[in-house]
Each structure stands twice: as C-alpha cells, then as structure tokens.
C-alpha cells in the first residue's frame, strides 16, 4: 500500500503495514496441524491390536492344517492295523470260538505282533510310541523285520507321542452294536483307535475303525 508521494512529486515506495507480510522470493505454506501424542499412541495401539489378531489367525490356521494332516495319517494307520487283524484266523486252531480273548504267553513273548496269528491275540494290544508289526518304531521298518533305508524312514520321534490301541470283544448276535458285558458269542467286534498323547499324558483321539466279524463253521460233508 502506497503512502503517497514524496515532496517534489517523486513516487513513494510501497510500504507494507504488516510486520508479517510475505517477502518476495519466499514460498509460503498453508497452516498445517500435526498429530498430537495422544493420536499417535492411539494409532500405534490400533496397529498392535490388528497385528495380534493377524498372528492369532495365522497360528490358528497352521494348527488346523497340522490337525488335519495328523488325522489323515492316523486314519491310514487305523485302517492299516485293521487290515492286518482282518487277515488273521478267527481263532486258534483246535480252540473254541467262545474261549477267552487275548494272546497266549508264547504269542505275547514275540517281537511286537510278530507271533499274533488270530484275531483274539490283538485284544488289549497297546503301543506307545506307535510301532510296526515287528515292534520297530513305526515308519522305520520294511515289513519283514528289517529296517528300511534311512532316506525312506519317517523323521525320528515323529510318532513318539502316538498310541495304537486295539480292543476285541464279544457282541450280541441279535444286535452286534451291543457289547456283551458277560458271556460269549460267535460274534466279535474289533475296534482300533489311534490317539496322540499330550505333555500330561492325556489322549486325544485322532482316528478309529470298528468291524464286527462272525464265526462260520466249516462245512461238513
């Protein structure tokens, strides 16, 4: 804003009336407001909570995947053990189908299940860690009592906390779903369970198989 002219008619230089007037050649910025400490802490808290939720979701997803893999493996182990039992004789030759169930002393003294030759021998069988037919750690044997090459073995202690369990019991002939609490019959149920033990020894079932078999007398001529 000009104040006028000097005496003598010379033009007066423009003079600003404000001490904060912008100077020529200096870039001006609009008035900006920054974050306060409270706002910054609130943002960090939100990010921390979001990160915790994300980590929990990833951990849950990984645990679910691990459980699914364990159950798939356990299902195969249960079926494999059931197939092994199903290939045995119904009973020991020369005995009755209603004799008490369980292995004899000679059968029980063998390596693993190597001497089991009929279905009732598996009554009460239990192994921790899970083992093969010859008593070797599961996943290390070749099926004939020898050990497979190291490159083809499962990782050491993979089945260390896994449990195999077999029950063989008499069932009601008129209703095979009913377990007999006393007496015997010509019908037996075979139940295989694969479980995993936690650090406190509690079993968490992973898979099970059940089959009912019956004694069929040989034909007479």
Secondary structure in CASP SS format (residue, H / E / C, confidence):
PFRMAT SS
TARGET T0000
AUTHOR 0000-0000-0000
METHOD secondary structure of the structure
MODEL  1
X C 1.00
X C 1.00
X C 1.00
X C 1.00
X E 1.00
X C 1.00
X C 1.00
X C 1.00
X C 1.00
X C 1.00
X E 1.00
X C 1.00
X C 1.00
X C 1.00
X C 1.00
X C 1.00
X C 1.00
X C 1.00
X C 1.00
X C 1.00
X C 1.00
X C 1.00
X C 1.00
X C 1.00
X C 1.00
X C 1.00
X C 1.00
X C 1.00
X C 1.00
X C 1.00
X C 1.00
X C 1.00
X C 1.00
X C 1.00
X C 1.00
X C 1.00
X H 1.00
X H 1.00
X H 1.00
X H 1.00
X H 1.00
X H 1.00
X H 1.00
X H 1.00
X H 1.00
X H 1.00
X H 1.00
X H 1.00
X H 1.00
X H 1.00
X H 1.00
X H 1.00
X H 1.00
X H 1.00
X H 1.00
X H 1.00
X H 1.00
X H 1.00
X H 1.00
X H 1.00
X H 1.00
X H 1.00
X H 1.00
X H 1.00
X H 1.00
X H 1.00
X H 1.00
X H 1.00
X H 1.00
X H 1.00
X H 1.00
X H 1.00
X H 1.00
X H 1.00
X H 1.00
X H 1.00
X H 1.00
X H 1.00
X H 1.00
X H 1.00
X H 1.00
X H 1.00
X H 1.00
X H 1.00
X H 1.00
X H 1.00
X C 1.00
X C 1.00
X E 1.00
X C 1.00
X C 1.00
X C 1.00
X C 1.00
X C 1.00
X C 1.00
X C 1.00
X C 1.00
X C 1.00
X C 1.00
X C 1.00
X C 1.00
X C 1.00
X C 1.00
X C 1.00
X H 1.00
X H 1.00
X H 1.00
X H 1.00
X C 1.00
X C 1.00
X C 1.00
X C 1.00
X C 1.00
X C 1.00
X C 1.00
X C 1.00
X C 1.00
X E 1.00
X H 1.00
X H 1.00
X H 1.00
X H 1.00
X C 1.00
X C 1.00
X C 1.00
X E 1.00
X E 1.00
X E 1.00
X C 1.00
X C 1.00
X E 1.00
X C 1.00
X C 1.00
X C 1.00
X C 1.00
X C 1.00
X E 1.00
X C 1.00
X C 1.00
X C 1.00
X E 1.00
X C 1.00
X C 1.00
X C 1.00
X C 1.00
X C 1.00
X E 1.00
X C 1.00
X C 1.00
X H 1.00
X H 1.00
X H 1.00
X C 1.00
X C 1.00
X C 1.00
X C 1.00
X C 1.00
X C 1.00
X C 1.00
X C 1.00
X C 1.00
X E 1.00
X E 1.00
X E 1.00
X E 1.00
X E 1.00
X E 1.00
X E 1.00
X E 1.00
X E 1.00
X E 1.00
X E 1.00
X C 1.00
X C 1.00
X E 1.00
X E 1.00
X E 1.00
X E 1.00
X E 1.00
X C 1.00
X C 1.00
X C 1.00
X C 1.00
X C 1.00
X C 1.00
X C 1.00
X E 1.00
X E 1.00
X E 1.00
X E 1.00
X E 1.00
X E 1.00
X E 1.00
X E 1.00
X E 1.00
X E 1.00
X E 1.00
X C 1.00
X C 1.00
X C 1.00
X C 1.00
X C 1.00
X E 1.00
X E 1.00
X E 1.00
X E 1.00
X E 1.00
X E 1.00
X E 1.00
X E 1.00
X E 1.00
X E 1.00
X E 1.00
X E 1.00
X C 1.00
X C 1.00
X C 1.00
X C 1.00
X C 1.00
X C 1.00
X C 1.00
END
